[in-house]
Amino acid sequence: MTDLSRYPITRKWPAQHPECLQLYSLPTPNGVKVSIMLEETGLDYEAHRVSFDTQDQRSPEFLSLNPNNKIPAILDPNGPGGEPIALFESGAILIYLADKTGELLPQDPQGRYHGLQWLMFQVGGLGPMFGQIGYFNKFAGKDIEDKRPLERYVEEAKRLLGVLDKRLAGREWLLGDHYSVVDIATFPWIRNLVGFYDAGELVEFANFPHVDRALRAFLARPAVQRGLTIPE
């Protein structure tokens, strides 16, 4: 049996199936990127809930795997060369899982780098901007009288959605006809923006019909529907 005991995170979240990939997460836009990817590829994994309510992400055990105290993170007992590997940062995990399975990221160098640029577009643009809208529209920031921060992020969100809408015009998915890690990274954040953050009208989402069409197609996928609820 695989021994993961040298990883302190397994003391707080014991592995019932240590031979499987271990996922430490929560169903947030970043968290579900990885659970959806795992469901799409069919890899065996065991999910552990990292509860923000009890500050699990700040526990010594979690920090031993991710010193940046953010979900998701993984521990794969079957990493490169057959050795365990622990990873954090959702974008890095998606690339790792795509390379491990040979799925959902183009294998040819041209296609791969084009895919990675759009993945970085989500990681560096969509996620941070949409997250700020959530803070200023739904959470504590909504009580700030100065509305300029929210206005700034709303305008940038509109610009980014415009980039995506133009990209999706005439394409089924962000990389063309083939669904990929780029879609898995991008659409959970758009879902959160117009749903949980209740910012659809704020960003004038109706003006981005190609994004809306692709979002609906994404949410209709069975693996996506499962991944959005993991960990329970």
C-alpha positions in Angstrom: 0.0 0.0 0.0 1.2 3.5 -0.8 2.6 5.3 2.2 1.8 9.0 2.3 2.6 9.5 6.0 5.6 11.7 5.4 3.2 14.4 4.2 1.8 16.3 7.2 -1.4 17.1 5.4 -2.5 13.5 5.6 -2.6 13.8 9.4 -5.5 16.2 9.3 -7.1 14.6 6.2 -6.2 10.9 6.3 -6.2 9.1 3.0 -8.7 6.3 2.9 -7.4 5.4 -0.6 -3.7 6.4 -0.5 -3.1 4.8 -3.9 -5.3 7.5 -5.5 -4.7 11.2 -6.1 -5.7 13.3 -3.1 -7.6 16.5 -3.7 -7.8 19.2 -1.0 -10.4 21.7 -2.1 -13.8 23.4 -1.8 -16.4 24.1 -4.5 -15.2 27.6 -5.4 -14.4 28.8 -8.9 -10.7 27.8 -8.5 -11.5 24.7 -6.6 -13.9 23.2 -9.1 -11.4 23.6 -11.9 -9.6 20.6 -10.6 -12.6 18.5 -9.6 -14.1 19.0 -13.0 -10.8 18.1 -14.7 -10.6 15.0 -12.6 -14.2 14.0 -13.5 -13.5 14.7 -17.2 -10.4 12.6 -17.3 -11.7 9.7 -15.1 -8.7 9.7 -12.9 -9.2 8.0 -9.5 -9.1 10.5 -6.7 -10.2 11.1 -3.1 -11.6 14.5 -2.3 -11.1 16.2 1.1 -13.0 19.4 2.1 -10.9 22.3 3.3 -13.4 24.3 5.3 -13.0 28.1 5.3 -15.5 28.3 8.2 -13.0 26.6 10.5 -9.9 28.2 8.8 -8.6 24.8 7.6 -6.6 26.5 4.9 -4.5 28.2 7.6 -3.8 25.0 9.5 -0.1 23.8 9.8 -1.1 20.7 7.9 -2.5 22.5 4.9 0.3 25.1 4.9 2.8 22.2 4.7 1.5 21.5 1.2 0.5 25.1 0.2 2.3 27.9 2.0 0.0 30.3 0.3 -3.0 28.9 2.2 -5.3 28.7 -0.9 -7.3 25.9 -2.4 -7.1 23.7 -4.4 -4.0 21.5 -3.8 -3.3 17.9 -4.7 -1.0 15.1 -3.6 -0.5 12.5 -6.3 1.1 9.3 -5.1 1.8 8.4 -8.7 3.8 11.4 -9.9 6.6 11.7 -12.4 9.0 8.7 -12.2 6.5 6.9 -9.9 7.2 9.2 -7.0 4.6 11.3 -5.1 4.2 14.9 -6.0 2.4 17.7 -4.2 1.1 20.7 -6.1 -0.8 23.9 -5.5 -2.1 26.7 -7.8 -5.1 25.6 -10.0 -3.5 26.5 -13.3 -0.4 24.5 -12.5 -2.5 21.5 -11.4 -4.6 21.6 -14.6 -1.4 21.5 -16.7 0.0 18.7 -14.6 -3.2 16.6 -15.0 -3.4 17.4 -18.7 0.2 16.1 -19.1 -0.4 13.1 -16.9 -3.4 12.0 -18.9 -2.5 13.3 -22.3 -6.0 14.9 -22.4 -7.6 18.3 -22.8 -4.5 20.2 -23.8 -3.1 20.0 -27.4 0.0 17.8 -27.6 1.6 19.5 -30.5 3.9 22.4 -29.5 2.0 25.1 -31.4 -1.3 24.0 -30.0 0.0 23.6 -26.5 1.5 27.1 -26.2 -1.6 28.6 -27.7 -3.6 26.8 -25.0 -1.3 27.9 -22.3 -1.6 31.5 -23.2 -5.4 31.4 -22.9 -5.0 29.5 -19.6 -2.7 32.3 -18.3 -5.3 34.8 -19.5 -7.8 33.3 -17.1 -5.3 32.9 -14.2 -4.0 36.5 -14.5 -7.1 38.3 -15.8 -10.5 36.8 -15.4 -10.0 35.3 -11.9 -8.6 38.3 -10.2 -10.9 40.8 -11.8 -14.1 38.8 -11.3 -13.1 38.1 -7.7 -12.8 41.8 -7.0 -16.2 42.4 -8.4 -17.5 39.7 -6.0 -15.9 41.5 -3.1 -17.2 44.9 -4.0 -20.7 43.8 -5.2 -21.6 41.0 -2.8 -19.3 40.9 0.2 -17.7 43.5 2.6 -16.7 45.9 -0.1 -20.3 46.7 -1.0 -20.5 48.9 2.1 -17.6 51.1 0.9 -19.1 54.5 -0.1 -16.5 55.2 -2.8 -17.8 53.3 -5.9 -14.7 53.9 -8.0 -13.1 50.5 -7.2 -16.2 48.6 -8.2 -16.5 50.7 -11.4 -12.9 50.0 -12.3 -13.3 46.3 -12.0 -16.6 46.3 -13.8 -15.1 48.1 -16.8 -12.2 45.7 -16.9 -14.5 42.7 -16.6 -16.5 44.0 -19.6 -13.3 44.3 -21.6 -12.2 40.8 -20.7 -15.7 39.4 -21.5 -15.4 41.2 -24.9 -12.1 39.5 -25.6 -13.7 36.1 -24.9 -16.8 36.9 -26.9 -14.8 37.8 -29.9 -12.7 34.7 -29.4 -15.8 32.4 -29.2 -17.4 33.9 -32.3 -17.3 31.1 -34.8 -15.7 28.7 -32.3 -17.4 26.1 -30.2 -14.8 26.4 -27.4 -12.0 28.7 -26.6 -9.4 26.6 -28.4 -11.7 25.8 -31.3 -13.7 22.7 -31.8 -12.1 20.8 -29.0 -13.0 21.3 -25.3 -9.9 21.9 -23.2 -8.4 22.9 -19.8 -8.9 26.5 -20.9 -12.7 26.1 -20.8 -12.4 24.2 -17.5 -10.5 27.1 -16.0 -12.6 29.9 -17.5 -16.2 29.0 -17.3 -16.5 28.4 -13.5 -15.5 32.0 -13.0 -18.0 33.3 -15.5 -20.7 31.1 -13.8 -19.8 32.7 -10.4 -19.8 36.2 -11.8 -23.3 36.0 -13.2 -24.6 33.7 -10.5 -23.1 33.7 -7.1 -21.8 37.3 -7.4 -25.1 38.4 -8.9 -23.2 40.7 -11.3 -24.8 39.8 -14.7 -26.6 43.1 -15.1 -23.7 45.0 -13.7 -21.3 43.7 -16.4 -24.1 43.8 -19.1 -23.6 40.0 -19.7 -26.4 40.0 -22.3 -23.9 41.8 -24.6 -21.7 38.7 -24.8 -23.9 36.1 -26.5 -21.0 33.8 -27.5 -19.8 33.6 -24.0 -23.3 32.9 -22.7 -23.8 30.1 -25.3 -20.5 28.5 -24.4 -21.2 28.8 -20.7 -24.5 26.9 -21.2 -22.7 24.2 -23.1 -20.1 23.9 -20.4 -22.7 23.6 -17.6 -24.6 20.9 -19.5 -21.6 18.5 -19.5 -22.2 15.6 -17.0 -18.6 15.8 -15.7 -19.0 19.5 -15.0 -22.2 19.0 -13.1 -20.5 16.4 -10.9 -17.3 18.5 -10.4 -19.2 21.6 -9.3 -20.4 19.8 -6.2 -17.0 18.3 -5.1 -16.0 18.1 -2.3 -19.5 17.9 -0.8 
